[in-house]
Amino acid sequence: MRFGFLTAAGVAGLAALAACKEEKVAVQGSTSCDPAAFEFLVGQDKSALEGVIVPEMVRVLGENDPATMDYHENRLNVVHNADGKVLKVSCG
């Protein structure tokens, strides 16, 4: 009886260790506006922005949408087509 309890405890311990294993996830993007850090978005759906580290200011625009001409050095501009595919990223 005691052997069964120790075996069960050992299995539970191994399961707990396996659960603690950290997965390394590559986080992409930047907190500053650097177009090179966001080039991976080009060709992807605009929803790819979710989970990406972005600057405080982000502007997502359709390719024919009107936009203000004010310049913000740290604003990320993401331009997409009618299908939602990212065409370009820029700062300003």
Disulfide bonds with the S-S distance in Angstrom:
Cys33-Cys91 1.95
